[in-house]
Amino acid sequence: MSTIDDEKRVSQIDTSGELAEDTRCNLRTRGYLPIENYGMIGNLRTIALSGTDGSIDFFCYPKFDSPSIFARLLDNEKGGTLKS
């Protein structure tokens, strides 16, 4: 079974009336999600990147320029992650 079948791409009509394709997925290619599948959580001092699968893959604490606690976004095997 190919990963294209697993992505469940769905055609939808967007607000302009054009046909749009929904490409959201929780599949990791070589251990990584596509960058568009991340959202930011932050408080103006630090930020975490949360994947559509619920994982926190990048987080620096207590400030933006602090060393990262989770860095799976940079290194799948050694970076660390928080999974929900």
Residue frames as qw, qx, qy, qz and C-alpha x, y, z in Angstrom:
[[0.000, 0.889, 0.458, 0.000, 0.00, 0.00, 0.00],
 [0.444, 0.404, -0.019, 0.799, 1.46, 3.36, -0.95],
 [0.218, -0.355, -0.440, 0.795, 1.66, 6.39, 1.32],
 [0.181, -0.073, -0.291, -0.937, -0.39, 8.44, -1.17],
 [0.496, -0.396, -0.689, -0.349, -3.37, 6.17, -0.43],
 [0.492, -0.416, -0.614, 0.456, -2.84, 6.63, 3.31],
 [0.152, -0.039, -0.115, 0.981, -2.84, 10.44, 3.11],
 [0.109, 0.648, 0.739, -0.145, -6.57, 10.48, 2.33],
 [0.087, -0.126, 0.191, 0.970, -6.38, 13.49, 0.02],
 [0.197, 0.649, 0.714, -0.173, -9.80, 15.07, -0.30],
 [0.167, 0.313, 0.334, 0.873, -10.95, 17.62, -2.86],
 [0.082, -0.680, -0.574, 0.449, -12.90, 20.54, -1.42],
 [0.221, 0.766, 0.286, 0.532, -14.26, 23.85, -2.64],
 [0.401, -0.203, -0.336, 0.828, -12.45, 26.78, -0.96],
 [0.049, 0.676, 0.406, -0.613, -13.96, 30.23, -0.22],
 [0.119, 0.484, -0.351, -0.793, -13.18, 31.55, -3.72],
 [0.817, 0.359, 0.137, -0.431, -15.13, 28.71, -5.33],
 [0.442, 0.579, -0.674, -0.123, -11.96, 27.04, -6.63],
 [0.962, -0.134, -0.234, -0.042, -11.33, 23.35, -6.18],
 [0.080, -0.749, 0.595, -0.279, -8.73, 22.87, -3.43],
 [0.810, 0.037, -0.584, 0.048, -6.96, 19.72, -2.30],
 [0.608, -0.713, 0.237, -0.254, -6.69, 18.87, 1.39],
 [0.698, 0.415, -0.545, 0.209, -3.16, 17.51, 1.88],
 [0.404, -0.627, 0.495, -0.445, -3.11, 17.31, 5.68],
 [0.888, 0.000, -0.458, -0.029, -1.70, 14.07, 7.01],
 [0.586, -0.721, 0.342, -0.140, -0.04, 12.64, 10.09],
 [0.966, 0.142, 0.023, 0.216, 2.38, 10.45, 8.13],
 [0.315, -0.817, 0.384, 0.295, 6.06, 10.91, 8.81],
 [0.812, 0.554, -0.147, 0.106, 8.34, 10.55, 5.80],
 [0.647, 0.326, -0.456, 0.517, 11.72, 9.26, 6.96],
 [0.478, -0.367, -0.568, 0.560, 10.69, 10.20, 10.51],
 [0.076, -0.209, -0.101, 0.970, 9.64, 13.79, 9.75],
 [0.299, 0.723, 0.589, -0.200, 6.29, 15.52, 9.22],
 [0.369, 0.575, 0.283, 0.673, 6.00, 18.06, 6.41],
 [0.224, -0.027, -0.304, 0.925, 6.70, 21.55, 7.80],
 [0.348, -0.282, -0.233, -0.863, 3.15, 22.68, 7.01],
 [0.694, -0.390, -0.581, -0.170, 1.89, 20.10, 9.52],
 [0.476, -0.190, -0.516, 0.686, 3.30, 22.03, 12.49],
 [0.186, -0.868, -0.275, -0.369, 1.67, 24.70, 14.61],
 [0.314, 0.363, -0.453, 0.752, 3.31, 27.13, 17.03],
 [0.564, -0.725, -0.395, -0.021, 2.55, 27.34, 20.73],
 [0.514, 0.192, -0.272, 0.791, 4.24, 30.18, 22.58],
 [0.324, -0.819, -0.417, 0.226, 4.10, 33.00, 25.10],
 [0.241, 0.946, -0.083, 0.199, 6.35, 35.66, 23.45],
 [0.350, -0.763, 0.544, -0.014, 9.35, 34.31, 25.40],
 [0.289, -0.256, 0.904, 0.181, 9.59, 30.77, 24.05],
 [0.694, 0.295, -0.220, -0.619, 7.93, 28.59, 21.44],
 [0.518, -0.099, 0.849, 0.014, 7.12, 24.95, 20.80],
 [0.447, 0.259, -0.548, -0.658, 6.31, 23.37, 17.45],
 [0.594, 0.049, 0.715, -0.366, 3.46, 20.88, 17.68],
 [0.062, 0.095, -0.832, -0.543, 2.80, 18.36, 14.91],
 [0.630, -0.082, -0.248, -0.731, -0.64, 17.39, 13.62],
 [0.718, -0.099, -0.689, -0.016, -0.08, 14.00, 15.28],
 [0.614, -0.758, -0.148, -0.166, 0.08, 15.71, 18.71],
 [0.815, -0.166, -0.137, 0.539, 3.84, 15.51, 19.22],
 [0.102, -0.972, 0.138, 0.158, 6.02, 18.39, 20.39],
 [0.890, 0.265, 0.062, 0.365, 9.03, 18.15, 18.07],
 [0.459, 0.376, -0.160, 0.789, 10.84, 21.40, 18.86],
 [0.431, -0.858, -0.251, -0.123, 10.95, 23.38, 22.12],
 [0.449, 0.342, -0.372, 0.737, 13.48, 25.81, 23.57],
 [0.529, -0.780, -0.308, -0.126, 13.18, 26.77, 27.24],
 [0.037, 0.678, 0.581, -0.448, 13.12, 29.26, 28.95],
 [0.187, 0.742, -0.089, -0.638, 13.92, 31.67, 26.04],
 [0.772, 0.613, -0.021, -0.164, 14.12, 31.51, 22.23],
 [0.422, 0.721, -0.537, 0.119, 17.93, 31.48, 22.30],
 [0.592, -0.462, 0.619, -0.231, 18.18, 28.73, 24.95],
 [0.034, 0.235, -0.941, -0.240, 19.29, 25.22, 24.02],
 [0.674, -0.084, -0.374, -0.632, 16.44, 23.07, 22.74],
 [0.556, -0.223, 0.698, -0.392, 14.82, 20.49, 24.98],
 [0.738, 0.317, 0.596, -0.014, 13.06, 18.71, 22.11],
 [0.124, 0.654, -0.422, -0.616, 14.63, 18.87, 18.65],
 [0.654, 0.189, 0.727, 0.092, 13.12, 16.01, 16.65],
 [0.484, 0.842, 0.136, -0.195, 12.49, 18.56, 13.91],
 [0.136, 0.838, -0.509, -0.140, 16.28, 18.74, 13.43],
 [0.184, 0.367, -0.912, 0.000, 17.32, 15.14, 14.21],
 [0.775, -0.176, -0.344, -0.500, 14.77, 12.34, 14.13],
 [0.811, -0.076, -0.557, 0.161, 16.84, 9.85, 16.13],
 [0.523, -0.087, -0.473, 0.704, 18.67, 11.99, 18.71],
 [0.040, -0.426, -0.065, -0.902, 16.52, 15.12, 18.93],
 [0.010, -0.242, -0.781, 0.576, 13.87, 13.94, 21.36],
 [0.310, -0.333, -0.456, -0.765, 10.13, 14.50, 21.31],
 [0.296, 0.074, 0.679, -0.668, 7.09, 14.66, 23.56],
 [0.277, -0.178, -0.782, -0.529, 4.27, 12.44, 22.34],
 [0.499, -0.164, 0.281, -0.803, 0.71, 12.79, 23.56]]
